[in-house]
Amino acid sequence: MEGRRAGGPARLCRDRAIPAAAAGHNVAEPKPTVVFVHGAFADSSGWYGAMDRLRKDGYPVRAASNPLRGLPSDSAYVRDFLNSIKGPIILAGHSYGGEVITNAAAGDPDVKALVYVAASVPDVGESLADLTAHLVDHPATPLPLQEVEFTKPDGTQANDVYIDRAKFREVFAADVNPTVAAGMADAQEPIDLAALNQTATAAAWKTIPSWYLVAKQDQAISPDLERWMAKRIGAHTVEIDSSHAAMVSHPGAIADLVEQADRGTS
């Protein structure tokens, strides 16, 4: 994949008496910027633990606030965010955020790797509803959603959906500290119901190397469905004992997977 970085991977000069340039080695290149995209019923704060670990390892990190208003507009928003970043990018998405990065990264020469965290990964023409309907041995139980009507800027009516707060921890964040999970439930970001049936118009994973984290205790997306999606896109896959909110309960695993993606594409 063509990116902004030129030349081969940087190598260390082991002889401290010889400058790297004189030894014919490339000067160490900057690390890629890691961009995180949250999904429905969450926000960017869920990535903070992984972001902190990656900062300590020298990675620039950013989090894009996913509007959750519809797949076409969400993808365009994230694509514009990516265009504001100079240099190579590793793009990570959780849950519905996986659909957004699949669309947003298509054709972007600076995105060197995609990292999917318990994410939905559509092909062109597929929606989240299509993926959920895919038959697997152990499907997930439908989420306990609650609808709230709202008025769009153009005056038309639409419906936001939330996870029932009383059941949020059980289905979304079972291995998250109860106090933290309660805060997540109360502050969850809703998604426009229409977004669940909007189809992908691009599939960045067809041209960009992908990594996938399967959350084996996920109650929001079937782990079997996650495995099927990861296999279909040819992703490098890891599995951990986690709820759907893997980025909150296992930030170290997220950071490790991002660094694997960096090494695998350097």
C-alpha positions as CSV (number, residue, x, y, z in Angstrom):
1,M,0.0,0.0,0.0
2,E,1.3,3.4,-0.9
3,G,1.5,5.8,2.0
4,R,3.2,9.0,3.1
5,R,6.2,7.2,4.6
6,A,9.0,6.6,2.2
7,G,11.7,3.9,2.3
8,G,11.9,0.6,4.2
9,P,11.5,0.1,7.9
10,A,14.0,1.9,10.2
11,R,16.8,-0.2,11.5
12,L,19.0,0.3,14.6
13,C,22.7,1.0,14.2
14,R,24.3,-1.4,16.7
15,D,27.7,0.2,16.5
16,R,27.3,3.4,18.6
17,A,30.5,4.9,17.2
18,I,29.1,5.0,13.7
19,P,26.2,7.4,12.9
20,A,23.2,5.7,11.5
21,A,23.3,7.8,8.3
22,A,27.0,6.9,7.7
23,A,26.2,3.3,8.2
24,G,23.6,3.5,5.5
25,H,20.6,3.1,7.8
26,N,17.4,5.2,7.7
27,V,16.8,7.7,10.4
28,A,14.0,6.3,12.7
29,E,10.7,7.2,11.2
30,P,7.8,8.6,13.3
31,K,5.1,6.2,14.4
32,P,1.7,6.2,12.7
33,T,-1.1,8.1,14.3
34,V,-3.7,5.8,15.8
35,V,-7.2,7.0,15.3
36,F,-10.1,5.4,17.3
37,V,-13.7,5.4,16.3
38,H,-16.4,4.5,18.9
39,G,-19.6,2.7,18.1
40,A,-23.2,3.1,19.2
41,F,-24.1,3.5,22.8
42,A,-20.5,4.5,23.6
43,D,-18.3,7.5,23.2
44,S,-14.6,8.3,22.8
45,S,-13.8,8.0,26.5
46,G,-14.0,4.2,26.2
47,W,-10.6,4.4,24.4
48,Y,-8.8,6.4,27.0
49,G,-7.0,3.4,28.6
50,A,-5.6,2.1,25.3
51,M,-4.7,5.7,24.2
52,D,-2.7,6.2,27.4
53,R,-0.8,3.0,26.8
54,L,0.0,3.8,23.2
55,R,1.1,7.4,24.1
56,K,3.6,5.9,26.6
57,D,4.9,3.7,23.7
58,G,5.4,6.8,21.5
59,Y,2.3,6.7,19.3
60,P,0.3,9.9,18.5
61,V,-3.3,9.1,19.2
62,R,-6.6,10.7,18.3
63,A,-10.3,9.8,18.8
64,A,-12.9,10.8,16.3
65,S,-16.4,11.6,17.7
66,N,-18.7,9.4,15.7
67,P,-21.9,11.4,15.1
68,L,-24.1,8.2,15.0
69,R,-26.5,9.9,12.6
70,G,-26.3,7.5,9.7
71,L,-23.6,5.4,7.9
72,P,-23.1,7.7,4.9
73,S,-22.7,10.9,7.0
74,D,-20.8,9.3,9.8
75,S,-18.3,7.8,7.3
76,A,-17.9,11.2,5.5
77,Y,-17.3,12.9,8.9
78,V,-14.6,10.4,9.9
79,R,-13.0,10.6,6.4
80,D,-12.7,14.4,6.8
81,F,-11.2,13.8,10.2
82,L,-8.6,11.5,8.7
83,N,-7.8,14.0,6.0
84,S,-6.7,16.5,8.8
85,I,-4.0,14.1,10.0
86,K,-0.5,14.1,8.3
87,G,1.4,10.9,7.9
88,P,0.4,7.2,8.2
89,I,-2.6,6.1,10.2
90,I,-3.8,3.0,12.0
91,L,-7.6,3.2,12.2
92,A,-9.5,1.3,14.9
93,G,-13.2,0.9,15.3
94,H,-15.5,-0.7,17.9
95,S,-18.9,-2.2,17.2
96,Y,-20.8,0.0,14.7
97,G,-17.6,2.0,14.4
98,G,-16.3,-0.9,12.4
99,E,-18.8,-0.2,9.7
100,V,-17.8,3.5,9.7
101,I,-14.1,2.8,9.3
102,T,-14.8,0.2,6.6
103,N,-16.4,3.0,4.6
104,A,-14.2,5.9,5.6
105,A,-10.8,4.4,5.0
106,A,-11.6,3.1,1.5
107,G,-9.2,4.6,-1.0
108,D,-7.2,6.5,1.6
109,P,-3.5,5.8,0.9
110,D,-2.4,6.9,4.4
111,V,-4.4,4.3,6.3
112,K,-1.9,1.4,6.7
113,A,-4.0,-0.9,8.9
114,L,-7.5,-1.4,10.2
115,V,-8.1,-2.7,13.7
116,Y,-11.6,-4.0,14.5
117,V,-12.6,-4.4,18.1
118,A,-15.8,-6.6,18.5
119,A,-16.9,-4.8,15.4
120,S,-19.4,-5.1,12.6
121,V,-17.5,-5.4,9.3
122,P,-19.8,-5.2,6.2
123,D,-19.1,-5.9,2.6
124,V,-20.4,-3.5,0.0
125,G,-24.2,-3.5,0.0
126,E,-24.5,-4.9,3.6
127,S,-26.1,-3.2,6.6
128,L,-25.7,-3.8,10.3
129,A,-29.1,-5.5,10.2
130,D,-27.9,-7.8,7.4
131,L,-24.9,-8.8,9.5
132,T,-27.0,-9.5,12.6
133,A,-29.2,-11.7,10.5
134,H,-26.3,-13.9,9.3
135,L,-26.8,-17.4,10.6
136,V,-24.2,-18.7,13.2
137,D,-24.3,-21.5,15.6
138,H,-24.7,-19.3,18.7
139,P,-26.5,-16.0,17.7
140,A,-26.7,-13.1,20.1
141,T,-30.0,-12.3,21.8
142,P,-31.5,-9.1,20.4
143,L,-30.5,-6.0,22.3
144,P,-33.1,-4.5,24.7
145,L,-33.4,-1.2,22.8
146,Q,-35.6,1.8,23.7
147,E,-36.6,4.3,21.1
148,V,-36.8,8.1,21.6
149,E,-38.4,10.2,18.9
150,F,-36.5,13.4,18.0
151,T,-36.8,16.1,15.4
152,K,-34.1,16.5,12.7
153,P,-32.8,19.9,11.6
154,D,-35.0,19.7,8.5
155,G,-38.0,19.2,10.7
156,T,-38.6,15.5,10.0
157,Q,-39.1,13.0,12.7
158,A,-36.7,10.2,13.5
159,N,-36.0,7.8,16.3
160,D,-32.9,7.4,18.4
161,V,-32.3,4.0,20.1
162,Y,-30.6,3.4,23.5
163,I,-29.9,0.2,25.4
164,D,-32.2,-0.2,28.4
165,R,-30.2,1.3,31.2
166,A,-31.2,-1.5,33.6
167,K,-29.8,-4.1,31.3
168,F,-26.8,-2.1,29.9
169,R,-24.1,-3.7,32.0
170,E,-25.4,-7.3,31.3
171,V,-25.4,-7.0,27.5
172,F,-22.7,-4.4,26.9
173,A,-20.2,-4.2,29.7
174,A,-20.5,-7.3,32.0
175,D,-16.8,-7.3,32.9
176,V,-16.6,-3.5,33.5
177,N,-16.6,-2.1,37.1
178,P,-20.2,-1.7,38.1
179,T,-19.8,2.0,38.9
180,V,-18.1,2.6,35.6
181,A,-20.7,0.6,33.7
182,A,-23.5,2.6,35.4
183,G,-21.9,5.8,34.2
184,M,-21.7,4.4,30.7
185,A,-25.3,3.4,30.7
186,D,-26.4,6.8,31.9
187,A,-24.2,8.7,29.4
188,Q,-24.6,6.4,26.4
189,E,-24.7,7.9,22.9
190,P,-27.8,6.9,21.0
191,I,-27.8,6.0,17.3
192,D,-30.4,7.0,14.7
193,L,-32.5,3.9,14.1
194,A,-32.2,4.4,10.4
195,A,-28.5,3.8,10.5
196,L,-29.0,0.1,11.3
197,N,-30.4,-0.5,7.8
198,Q,-28.0,1.7,5.8
199,T,-25.6,-0.3,3.6
200,A,-21.9,0.0,3.1
201,T,-20.8,1.6,-0.1
202,A,-17.1,0.6,0.2
203,A,-15.1,-2.1,1.9
204,A,-11.6,-0.8,2.9
205,W,-10.6,-4.2,4.2
206,K,-10.3,-5.5,0.6
207,T,-7.2,-3.4,0.1
208,I,-5.9,-2.5,3.7
209,P,-4.5,-5.2,6.0
210,S,-6.9,-5.9,9.0
211,W,-6.7,-7.1,12.5
212,Y,-9.7,-8.2,14.6
213,L,-10.3,-8.7,18.3
214,V,-13.0,-11.2,19.1
215,A,-14.7,-10.7,22.5
216,K,-15.5,-14.2,23.6
217,Q,-18.1,-13.2,26.2
218,D,-19.8,-10.6,24.0
219,Q,-23.6,-10.4,24.5
220,A,-24.2,-7.6,21.9
221,I,-22.6,-9.2,18.9
222,S,-22.3,-13.0,18.7
223,P,-18.6,-14.1,19.1
224,D,-19.4,-16.6,16.4
225,L,-20.4,-13.8,14.1
226,E,-17.3,-11.9,15.0
227,R,-15.2,-14.9,14.1
228,W,-17.0,-15.3,10.8
229,M,-16.5,-11.6,9.9
230,A,-12.8,-11.8,10.9
231,K,-12.3,-14.9,8.7
232,R,-14.2,-13.4,5.8
233,I,-11.9,-10.3,5.6
234,G,-8.7,-12.3,6.2
235,A,-7.9,-10.5,9.4
236,H,-5.2,-11.3,11.8
237,T,-7.3,-12.4,14.8
238,V,-7.0,-12.6,18.5
239,E,-9.6,-13.7,21.1
240,I,-9.9,-12.5,24.6
241,D,-12.4,-13.2,27.5
242,S,-14.2,-9.9,27.3
243,S,-17.6,-8.4,27.1
244,H,-18.6,-6.2,24.2
245,A,-16.9,-3.2,25.9
246,A,-13.4,-4.7,25.4
247,M,-11.8,-1.3,25.0
248,V,-12.9,-0.4,28.5
249,S,-12.2,-3.7,30.3
250,H,-9.1,-4.7,28.4
251,P,-7.3,-1.6,27.2
252,G,-3.9,-3.4,27.2
253,A,-5.2,-6.0,24.7
254,I,-6.4,-3.2,22.4
255,A,-3.0,-1.4,22.6
256,D,-1.2,-4.7,21.9
257,L,-3.3,-5.4,18.9
258,V,-2.7,-1.9,17.5
259,E,1.1,-2.4,17.9
260,Q,0.8,-5.8,16.2
261,A,-0.8,-4.0,13.3
262,D,2.0,-1.5,13.2
263,R,4.7,-4.1,13.2
264,G,2.8,-6.2,10.6
265,T,2.7,-3.3,8.2
266,S,6.0,-1.7,8.7
